[in-house]
């Protein structure tokens, strides 16, 4: 398997993990706020922007890891 494919797969795994953890953190914040004010709370614009930023980073990270692996070990 070419080294750039290994880098791509490693970057993909890291990005999926980061996106899942960010999503869980935002849901935990929403649950705590809902419990504190005793009312259901929806996602606000800051939380949407946080997740969108993490998803953008997650889309770029595999490509960066593939290029980095190719430059270092290729």
Beta strands, then each sheet from edge to edge (+ up, - down):
end
